[in-house]
Structure formats: C-alpha cells, structure tokens
Amino acid sequence: MKFLINFGIVLLLLASLAVWVMLPWYAVAAIAVALLLWLFLTKRGQQTLAVAGVGIAGLPQRWGASSVIVIGIAGVVGVLVAMLAMGEGFQNTLKQTGGKDTAIILRGGSQAETNSVIARDQVPLISSLAGIAKDAGGRAQVSAELSQVINLPTVSDGSDANAQLRGVGQEAWKLRPNVKIVQGRKFGAGLRELIAGQGAAKQFRGLEVGKQIELANQQWTVVGVFAAGDSHDSELWADGEVLASTYQRSSFQSVTVKLAGKDGFKQLKSAMAGDPRLKLDVQTTSDYYAKQSEGLTKLIKILGTVIGTIMAIGAVFGALNTMYAAVAGRAREIATLRALGFRGLPVVVAVMLETMLLALLGGLLGAAVAWLIFNGYQVSTLGNNFSQVVFQFKVSPELLWTGLKWALGIGLVGGLFPALRAARLPVTTALRAA
C-alpha cells in the first residue's frame, strides 16, 4: 500500500512538472510576484527569508555537493535546448522559403515534388488560369520546374549523400527575387552548367566555381554560387531543358506561379477546380514548405522531450540526494530555528528556495552553453524530397525560457521531499543526533 501511495505521489509530481513546463511566461511571472509578496509582506514569509538566508550563506562550504545539482540540471537544459533548437532551425529554414504571393502546383495527391508529374501540355493551360499575375509584356508569370535527386560526396567524410538539382528557366529568378548570385555567374541557357546554393557548396565536395562534376555520364561545370536565405540554399540549379534531355524527362514536376493580388490564390484555386483537364493541387509556397517541416520537427521535439525527461529524472534524484544530505547536515540548525518558534512552512519553503536557486544557476549555465555552442551551428538532414536540407540550429529566447522552466521544475521536485523531511524532523531528536 505504501508503494502505491509513493508511486501516486511520483506520478502527481511528474504531472505537475509537465503543467509547469507548459505555463506561459505571464503565468510564471504571476506566481513569482505572488511568492515575492508573500515573502516580504507576511510574517511567515519573512521567517522563510531568514531561514533561506542561513542556508544560502552556507552554500560555499558545501559547494562540492551543491555542484551536483547545478551540473546535472545544466546538462538537462543544454541537451533539451540543443535538441529543440535543431527542430526550430529546420522549421525556420523551410518557413522562410516561399511566401503568400506565390503558389506551387503539384499533381493531385502529391505531398512533394519528387512524386509529382505535370505534363508539358498542362503548362499552357495553367498559364491561362485566373489569379496568376502577368509581367509588363502580358505574359503569365509561371515557372515550370524539374527536381532531380543526385548523389554527391560530402565534405565531412566523402560519403555519397542526396542533393537536389532543380531545373529552371528565366521565370524562376523573377519569382524568387531573394536568390542572388554571390560568386561567379548564372548558368547559360542550353549549356551543361549549374550553380550551387551556398549551403550545398559547404555540404558537398567539388562545387567550387570552375570545377566540373559528372552527372548522368556527362560533365557539368559549376559556374556560380547563390544565396537565398532559405531551403533553396541546399539546392543546385541548372537549365530546365538541358536537365530534361540529360535525364530523359518528358514532363515537369511542379509549376510555381506569381499570384495576382490578395485574391489571386482563391481565383487560381477556383479556376483550377473548374477545369476537368487539370487534376492538380495548388497551395501557397509558404504553406507548402511549412508542411514539409512538420513531420521531422515533431519527431525532433518528441525525441528532445523524451531524452530531456529521462535526464531530468536523473537530475531529480541527484537533487534529492544532495538536499537530503544538506538537511541532515543542518539538522541541529533547523531544529534550533524551530525551537525558537519558526513553523514548518517557512522551513519547507526555505529549503525549496535553496534548491531552486541552485536549479536556476544550473539552468542558466545549460542555456548559456547551448546558445554559445549550438546557435547558428550548421548541419543537414534528409528532407521530404529525399535530398539533404542544410539548416542552422536556432536557439531562440523561447527555447531558453523553456529550458529555464525545466530547470526550476526539477529544482521544485528535487527539493520538495528533503524540505518536508526537514519540517517534520522532531526538534528533540534533531538536537540529540546533531
């Protein structure tokens, strides 16, 4: 029966920790303000400050034991923030790709360009639809594109990895004004030339300007490097017609269009639905690329939370052991305070405040390490197009705040039982045992 009670208490504490971690900043701020008001404006609160002051003043004498809490919680926060920063960075890279003023058209039911097919004779039909913007010459701003997955050796170890080679025409540059040549020049029409995104150039070997690589038993020359500031940085671009002839492709995989005004997307979607010859799906490019990140981002967040929880449990036990030892070493001191009239509540809160102070130090240390090491750290992973997407870890203020909440939650749980033991310790027993 006692085991079931203890198990229930543990589950309740874990549930409380989960609720605490999900609290918004203003709820945490309200709790902190309420605690401060209680500490400074009530008699028991002032007693709590007195007891906590004695305990905190003694931390330097037992810093070795206290560092177990600080380092343990720093490890939890550092790993948790780093894992979540990876998901945040990947999601942010894809969210920055595209916008609400452009749309991408794929075959009906296709989730990505790699499994989409759009016949060449459908492109003129798409160009004639309402909702598509026209240039100064009255031509629809439409870019029919190919997406070919190729193998290239990585810079890190030379092993082959998938890269995305996009076949485009001149309209692609107009629809993506953020894409700028930063080294070399654009590829020439009708030539076996390609340009590499700055992320791909760092990820794969042989993409320096002037170098040649072999694709489909043909030599292609790298003539430039471009920067887009989004997922296109992970791609290579080449002339669409040359790419189609090289890989014997008779169709396109996607069509990107410029939308005409605020109602452009609605008009385009309605016009496409009304044409039985077009069994195609359309969505804004911002929505399309955001959806590409959903699966991996969720997986990373789940893994990060699970790993963080496992490490947090270990940190809780470390805090428990440390604080139990601290309470045992201060048994006579606590007993004397209680004999002088200090109630149990101030003792409980004082011990928990001491633990949460150490937890806060650990949280700040872990957050600082995560930010210094991982913020802006560049990696790559496999995207929905089965090619490498280069992105940077993003340690945002929201993630740092999440890490600090985890740290304080661990300190709260880790200090609770030692605090209760200190408050329940009989005065006479403590004085004799000390």
C-alpha positions as CSV (number, residue, x, y, z in Angstrom):
1,M,0.0,0.0,0.0
2,K,2.8,2.4,0.9
3,F,4.4,1.6,-2.5
4,L,1.2,2.6,-4.3
5,I,1.0,5.8,-2.4
6,N,4.6,6.7,-3.2
7,F,4.0,5.8,-6.8
8,G,1.0,8.0,-6.9
9,I,2.9,10.9,-5.4
10,V,5.6,10.5,-8.1
11,L,3.0,10.5,-10.9
12,L,1.4,13.6,-9.4
13,L,4.8,15.3,-9.3
14,L,5.6,14.4,-12.9
15,A,2.2,15.7,-13.9
16,S,2.8,18.9,-12.0
17,L,6.2,19.3,-13.7
18,A,4.5,18.8,-17.1
19,V,1.9,21.5,-16.3
20,W,4.6,23.8,-15.0
21,V,6.7,23.5,-18.2
22,M,3.6,24.4,-20.4
23,L,2.8,27.5,-18.4
24,P,3.1,30.8,-20.4
25,W,5.5,33.4,-19.2
26,Y,2.8,35.6,-17.7
27,A,1.5,32.8,-15.5
28,V,5.0,32.1,-14.2
29,A,5.5,35.8,-13.6
30,A,2.2,35.9,-11.7
31,I,3.4,33.0,-9.5
32,A,6.8,34.7,-8.9
33,V,5.1,38.0,-7.9
34,A,2.7,36.3,-5.5
35,L,5.7,34.5,-3.9
36,L,7.6,37.7,-3.5
37,L,4.6,39.5,-2.0
38,W,4.2,36.6,0.5
39,L,7.9,36.6,1.4
40,F,8.2,40.3,2.1
41,L,4.7,41.2,3.4
42,T,3.9,38.3,5.7
43,K,5.4,37.1,9.0
44,R,5.9,33.6,7.8
45,G,7.3,34.9,4.6
46,Q,9.9,36.9,6.5
47,Q,10.7,33.8,8.6
48,T,11.2,32.0,5.3
49,L,13.7,34.6,4.1
50,A,15.6,34.3,7.4
51,V,15.9,30.5,7.1
52,A,16.7,30.6,3.4
53,G,19.4,33.3,4.1
54,V,21.2,31.0,6.5
55,G,21.1,28.1,4.1
56,I,22.2,30.1,1.1
57,A,25.1,31.6,3.2
58,G,26.4,28.1,3.8
59,L,26.4,27.1,0.2
60,P,30.1,27.9,-0.3
61,Q,31.0,25.4,2.4
62,R,29.1,22.6,0.6
63,W,29.6,23.7,-2.9
64,G,31.0,20.3,-3.9
65,A,27.7,18.6,-3.1
66,S,25.7,21.5,-4.5
67,S,27.5,21.4,-7.8
68,V,25.9,18.0,-8.4
69,I,22.6,19.8,-8.7
70,V,24.0,22.6,-10.8
71,I,25.9,20.5,-13.3
72,G,23.1,17.8,-13.5
73,I,20.5,20.4,-14.3
74,A,22.8,22.3,-16.7
75,G,23.2,19.0,-18.6
76,V,19.5,18.5,-18.9
77,V,18.8,22.1,-20.1
78,G,21.8,22.0,-22.5
79,V,20.7,18.8,-24.2
80,L,17.0,19.7,-24.2
81,V,17.6,23.2,-25.7
82,A,20.0,21.8,-28.3
83,M,17.6,19.2,-29.5
84,L,14.7,21.7,-29.7
85,A,17.0,24.2,-31.4
86,M,17.6,21.6,-34.2
87,G,13.9,21.3,-34.8
88,E,13.4,25.1,-34.6
89,G,16.2,25.7,-37.1
90,F,14.9,23.2,-39.6
91,Q,11.3,24.5,-39.3
92,N,12.5,28.1,-39.6
93,T,14.5,27.4,-42.7
94,L,11.6,25.9,-44.5
95,K,9.1,28.5,-43.2
96,Q,11.3,31.2,-44.7
97,T,11.0,29.6,-48.1
98,G,8.3,30.9,-50.3
99,G,5.5,33.3,-49.4
100,K,1.8,34.1,-49.7
101,D,2.3,35.9,-53.0
102,T,3.4,32.8,-54.9
103,A,1.9,29.3,-55.3
104,I,3.1,25.9,-56.2
105,I,1.1,23.4,-58.3
106,L,1.6,19.7,-58.0
107,R,-0.1,16.6,-59.3
108,G,-3.3,15.8,-57.3
109,G,-2.5,14.0,-54.0
110,S,1.3,14.6,-54.2
111,Q,3.0,15.6,-51.0
112,A,6.3,16.7,-52.5
113,E,7.8,17.5,-55.9
114,T,9.6,14.1,-56.1
115,N,6.3,12.2,-56.6
116,S,4.6,14.8,-58.7
117,V,4.2,14.8,-62.5
118,I,2.8,17.6,-64.6
119,A,2.6,17.1,-68.3
120,R,4.0,19.7,-70.7
121,D,0.7,20.3,-72.4
122,Q,-0.8,21.3,-69.0
123,V,1.6,24.2,-68.5
124,P,-0.1,26.4,-71.2
125,L,-3.5,25.6,-69.5
126,I,-2.2,26.6,-66.1
127,S,-0.8,29.9,-67.6
128,S,-4.2,30.8,-68.8
129,L,-5.9,30.5,-65.4
130,A,-7.3,33.4,-63.5
131,G,-5.4,34.6,-60.4
132,I,-1.9,34.4,-62.0
133,A,0.0,37.7,-62.3
134,K,1.3,38.9,-65.6
135,D,4.5,40.8,-66.4
136,A,4.9,44.0,-68.3
137,G,4.6,42.1,-71.6
138,G,1.3,40.5,-70.6
139,R,2.9,37.0,-70.1
140,A,1.8,34.9,-67.2
141,Q,4.5,34.6,-64.5
142,V,4.8,30.9,-64.5
143,S,7.9,28.7,-63.8
144,A,7.7,25.0,-64.8
145,E,10.4,23.2,-62.9
146,L,12.1,19.8,-62.6
147,S,13.5,18.3,-59.4
148,Q,16.2,15.6,-59.8
149,V,17.9,13.9,-56.8
150,I,21.6,13.3,-57.4
151,N,24.5,11.8,-55.4
152,L,27.4,13.9,-54.4
153,P,30.3,13.3,-52.0
154,T,30.0,15.2,-48.7
155,V,32.8,17.5,-47.4
156,S,32.9,15.8,-44.0
157,D,33.8,12.2,-45.0
158,G,33.4,11.8,-48.7
159,S,30.4,9.5,-48.5
160,D,27.6,10.0,-51.0
161,A,24.5,11.9,-50.0
162,N,21.5,13.0,-51.9
163,A,21.3,16.6,-53.3
164,Q,18.5,18.3,-55.1
165,L,19.2,19.5,-58.6
166,R,16.4,21.9,-59.8
167,G,15.8,22.6,-63.5
168,V,14.5,26.1,-64.0
169,G,14.1,28.8,-66.7
170,Q,14.4,32.5,-66.6
171,E,11.0,32.9,-64.9
172,A,12.4,31.2,-61.7
173,W,14.6,34.2,-61.0
174,K,11.6,36.6,-61.2
175,L,9.5,34.5,-58.9
176,R,12.3,34.3,-56.3
177,P,13.9,37.7,-56.1
178,N,15.7,36.7,-52.9
179,V,18.0,34.4,-54.9
180,K,21.2,36.3,-55.6
181,I,24.5,35.2,-57.2
182,V,27.3,35.7,-54.7
183,Q,30.1,34.2,-56.6
184,G,30.6,33.6,-60.3
185,R,27.6,34.0,-62.7
186,K,24.3,32.4,-63.7
187,F,24.2,29.2,-65.8
188,G,23.8,29.8,-69.5
189,A,20.7,28.7,-71.4
190,G,21.2,25.4,-73.3
191,L,24.5,24.7,-71.5
192,R,25.6,22.0,-69.1
193,E,26.3,24.5,-66.4
194,L,25.0,24.7,-62.9
195,I,25.0,26.9,-59.9
196,A,25.1,25.8,-56.2
197,G,23.3,27.2,-53.2
198,Q,25.8,28.4,-50.6
199,G,24.6,25.6,-48.2
200,A,25.1,22.9,-50.8
201,A,28.6,24.4,-51.6
202,K,29.6,23.9,-48.0
203,Q,28.0,20.5,-47.7
204,F,29.3,18.8,-50.8
205,R,32.7,18.4,-52.5
206,G,33.5,19.7,-55.9
207,L,31.1,22.6,-56.1
208,E,33.7,25.4,-56.2
209,V,33.3,27.8,-59.2
210,G,35.1,26.4,-62.2
211,K,35.1,22.8,-61.1
212,Q,33.3,20.0,-63.1
213,I,31.2,17.2,-61.7
214,E,29.8,14.2,-63.5
215,L,26.0,13.8,-63.7
216,A,24.4,11.0,-65.9
217,N,27.8,10.3,-67.5
218,Q,28.1,13.9,-68.6
219,Q,30.4,16.7,-67.4
220,W,28.7,19.7,-65.9
221,T,30.6,22.9,-65.0
222,V,29.9,24.8,-61.7
223,V,29.8,28.5,-62.8
224,G,28.3,30.2,-59.7
225,V,27.2,30.1,-56.1
226,F,23.9,31.7,-55.0
227,A,22.4,32.7,-51.7
228,A,18.7,32.5,-51.0
229,G,18.4,32.6,-47.2
230,D,16.0,29.7,-47.2
231,S,15.9,26.0,-48.2
232,H,16.9,26.8,-51.8
233,D,20.4,27.3,-50.3
234,S,20.6,23.5,-50.2
235,E,19.9,23.0,-53.9
236,L,21.8,23.1,-57.2
237,W,20.2,24.9,-60.2
238,A,20.6,24.3,-63.9
239,D,18.8,25.0,-67.2
240,G,15.5,23.0,-67.1
241,E,15.6,21.9,-70.8
242,V,19.1,20.7,-70.6
243,L,18.3,18.8,-67.4
244,A,15.2,17.2,-69.0
245,S,17.2,16.0,-72.0
246,T,20.0,14.7,-69.8
247,Y,17.7,12.6,-67.7
248,Q,15.2,11.9,-70.5
249,R,12.3,13.7,-68.7
250,S,9.3,14.5,-70.8
251,S,7.3,16.2,-68.1
252,F,7.7,18.7,-65.2
253,Q,7.2,18.0,-61.5
254,S,6.0,21.4,-60.3
255,V,4.8,24.8,-61.5
256,T,5.4,27.9,-59.4
257,V,3.3,30.9,-60.2
258,K,3.1,34.6,-59.1
259,L,-0.3,35.4,-57.6
260,A,-2.3,38.4,-58.8
261,G,-3.1,40.4,-55.7
262,K,-4.8,39.4,-52.4
263,D,-7.5,37.3,-54.1
264,G,-5.1,35.7,-56.5
265,F,-4.9,32.4,-54.7
266,K,-8.6,32.0,-54.3
267,Q,-9.2,32.8,-58.0
268,L,-6.5,30.3,-59.1
269,K,-7.8,27.5,-56.9
270,S,-11.3,28.1,-58.1
271,A,-10.3,28.2,-61.8
272,M,-8.2,25.1,-61.4
273,A,-11.0,23.2,-59.8
274,G,-13.3,24.2,-62.6
275,D,-11.1,22.7,-65.4
276,P,-11.5,18.9,-65.6
277,R,-8.3,18.7,-67.6
278,L,-6.2,19.8,-64.6
279,K,-6.2,17.1,-61.8
280,L,-3.8,19.2,-59.8
281,D,-3.4,20.6,-56.3
282,V,-2.3,24.2,-55.5
283,Q,-1.1,25.8,-52.3
284,T,0.9,28.9,-51.4
285,T,4.6,28.2,-51.4
286,S,4.8,29.3,-47.7
287,D,2.2,26.7,-46.8
288,Y,3.9,24.0,-48.9
289,Y,7.3,24.4,-47.3
290,A,5.9,24.8,-43.8
291,K,4.2,21.4,-44.3
292,Q,7.5,19.9,-45.4
293,S,9.0,20.5,-42.0
294,E,6.1,19.3,-39.8
295,G,7.0,15.6,-39.6
296,L,10.6,15.9,-38.8
297,T,10.0,18.9,-36.4
298,K,7.5,16.9,-34.4
299,L,9.9,13.9,-34.3
300,I,12.8,16.0,-33.1
301,K,10.6,17.7,-30.4
302,I,9.3,14.3,-29.2
303,L,12.8,12.9,-29.0
304,G,14.1,16.0,-27.3
305,T,11.3,15.9,-24.7
306,V,11.8,12.2,-24.1
307,I,15.6,12.5,-23.7
308,G,15.2,15.6,-21.6
309,T,12.6,13.8,-19.3
310,I,15.0,10.8,-18.8
311,M,17.8,13.1,-17.9
312,A,15.5,15.2,-15.7
313,I,14.6,12.2,-13.7
314,G,18.3,11.6,-13.1
315,A,18.8,15.2,-12.1
316,V,15.9,15.0,-9.7
317,F,17.5,12.0,-7.9
318,G,20.8,13.9,-7.8
319,A,19.0,16.9,-6.2
320,L,17.2,14.6,-3.8
321,N,20.4,13.0,-2.6
322,T,22.2,16.3,-2.3
323,M,19.4,18.1,-0.4
324,Y,18.8,15.1,1.9
325,A,22.5,15.3,2.8
326,A,22.3,19.0,3.3
327,V,19.2,18.7,5.5
328,A,20.9,16.0,7.6
329,G,24.0,18.1,8.0
330,R,21.9,21.1,9.1
331,A,19.6,19.1,11.4
332,R,20.7,20.9,14.6
333,E,20.5,24.3,12.9
334,I,16.9,23.6,11.6
335,A,15.9,22.2,15.0
336,T,17.2,25.3,16.8
337,L,15.2,27.5,14.4
338,R,12.1,25.6,15.1
339,A,12.7,25.7,18.8
340,L,12.8,29.5,18.5
341,G,9.3,29.5,17.1
342,F,9.9,29.0,13.3
343,R,7.0,27.0,11.9
344,G,7.2,24.1,9.4
345,L,6.0,26.1,6.4
346,P,8.9,28.6,6.4
347,V,11.4,25.7,6.7
348,V,9.8,23.8,3.8
349,V,9.8,26.9,1.5
350,A,13.3,27.9,2.6
351,V,14.8,24.5,1.6
352,M,12.9,24.6,-1.7
353,L,14.1,28.1,-2.4
354,E,17.6,27.0,-1.8
355,T,17.2,24.1,-4.2
356,M,15.5,26.2,-6.9
357,L,18.4,28.8,-6.6
358,L,20.8,26.0,-7.5
359,A,18.5,24.8,-10.2
360,L,18.3,28.3,-11.6
361,L,22.1,28.5,-11.7
362,G,22.2,25.2,-13.5
363,G,19.5,26.3,-15.9
364,L,21.4,29.5,-16.8
365,L,24.6,27.6,-17.2
366,G,23.0,25.0,-19.5
367,A,21.2,27.7,-21.5
368,A,24.4,29.7,-22.0
369,V,26.3,26.6,-23.1
370,A,23.6,25.6,-25.6
371,W,23.5,29.2,-27.0
372,L,27.3,29.5,-27.3
373,I,27.8,26.1,-28.9
374,F,24.7,25.4,-31.0
375,N,23.2,28.8,-32.0
376,G,24.0,29.1,-35.7
377,Y,25.6,25.7,-35.9
378,Q,25.1,24.3,-39.4
379,V,24.0,20.8,-40.2
380,S,22.0,19.0,-42.8
381,T,19.2,16.4,-42.7
382,L,17.1,14.5,-45.2
383,G,14.0,16.4,-46.4
384,N,10.8,15.2,-47.9
385,N,12.4,15.4,-51.4
386,F,14.9,12.7,-50.2
387,S,17.7,15.2,-50.5
388,Q,19.8,17.0,-47.9
389,V,18.5,20.2,-46.5
390,V,21.1,22.4,-44.9
391,F,20.0,24.5,-42.0
392,Q,21.3,26.1,-38.8
393,F,20.4,25.4,-35.2
394,K,18.2,28.3,-33.8
395,V,18.4,28.8,-30.0
396,S,15.6,31.3,-29.7
397,P,14.6,33.1,-26.5
398,E,11.5,30.9,-26.3
399,L,13.7,27.8,-26.1
400,L,15.9,29.3,-23.5
401,W,12.8,30.2,-21.4
402,T,11.6,26.6,-21.8
403,G,15.0,25.3,-20.6
404,L,14.8,27.6,-17.5
405,K,11.3,26.4,-16.7
406,W,12.5,22.8,-16.9
407,A,15.4,23.7,-14.5
408,L,13.1,25.3,-12.0
409,G,10.7,22.4,-12.2
410,I,13.4,19.9,-11.5
411,G,14.5,22.0,-8.5
412,L,11.0,22.2,-7.2
413,V,10.5,18.4,-7.3
414,G,14.0,17.7,-6.1
415,G,13.7,20.0,-3.1
416,L,10.2,19.0,-2.0
417,F,10.8,15.8,-0.1
418,P,14.0,17.0,1.7
419,A,12.1,20.1,2.7
420,L,9.2,18.1,4.1
421,R,11.7,15.9,6.0
422,A,13.3,19.0,7.5
423,A,10.0,20.3,8.6
424,R,8.8,17.0,10.1
425,L,12.1,16.3,12.0
426,P,11.3,16.2,15.7
427,V,13.2,19.0,17.5
428,T,14.4,16.8,20.4
429,T,15.6,14.1,18.0
430,A,17.5,16.5,15.8
431,L,19.2,18.2,18.8
432,R,20.3,14.9,20.3
433,A,21.5,13.5,16.9
434,A,23.5,16.6,15.9
